[in-house]
Amino acid sequence: MNGLTGMEKFSHLEDKIYLTIEFAKKLREENEKVEKELSELKRKTLSLEAEKQHLEEKVEGLMTERDAIQLKVEAMLDAMTIIDSEVAEAVGRLQ
């Protein structure tokens, strides 16, 4: 670089400055793009968390309902067993 004149050195420095400016612009644009993507992902995450909470509550309600139905079915089966034994006794008395 010793063989370069003052204007050539200045021109070389000017080129480097413009390249640095373009690189900074590109980084800024990429940063804005990443920030938009991050914002969208945060919004989607909040939406999915709300949906997850809703589904958990719904599953909990369905499990409670299932348990209640199971208890009712067991009670009906017990009642049928008692009725069957009473019917068997009644038929036995008739014979």
ChimeraX attribute file (.defattr): number of C-alpha atoms within 10 A of each C-alpha:
attribute: neighborCount
match mode: 1-to-1
recipient: residues
	/A:1	6
	/A:2	5
	/A:3	7
	/A:4	10
	/A:5	10
	/A:6	9
	/A:7	9
	/A:8	12
	/A:9	14
	/A:10	12
	/A:11	12
	/A:12	12
	/A:13	12
	/A:14	12
	/A:15	12
	/A:16	12
	/A:17	12
	/A:18	11
	/A:19	12
	/A:20	12
	/A:21	12
	/A:22	12
	/A:23	12
	/A:24	12
	/A:25	12
	/A:26	12
	/A:27	12
	/A:28	12
	/A:29	12
	/A:30	12
	/A:31	12
	/A:32	12
	/A:33	12
	/A:34	12
	/A:35	12
	/A:36	12
	/A:37	12
	/A:38	12
	/A:39	12
	/A:40	12
	/A:41	12
	/A:42	12
	/A:43	12
	/A:44	12
	/A:45	12
	/A:46	12
	/A:47	12
	/A:48	12
	/A:49	12
	/A:50	12
	/A:51	12
	/A:52	12
	/A:53	12
	/A:54	12
	/A:55	12
	/A:56	12
	/A:57	12
	/A:58	12
	/A:59	12
	/A:60	12
	/A:61	12
	/A:62	12
	/A:63	12
	/A:64	12
	/A:65	12
	/A:66	12
	/A:67	12
	/A:68	12
	/A:69	12
	/A:70	12
	/A:71	12
	/A:72	12
	/A:73	12
	/A:74	12
	/A:75	12
	/A:76	12
	/A:77	12
	/A:78	12
	/A:79	12
	/A:80	12
	/A:81	12
	/A:82	12
	/A:83	12
	/A:84	12
	/A:85	12
	/A:86	12
	/A:87	12
	/A:88	12
	/A:89	11
	/A:90	11
	/A:91	10
	/A:92	9
	/A:93	8
	/A:94	7
	/A:95	5
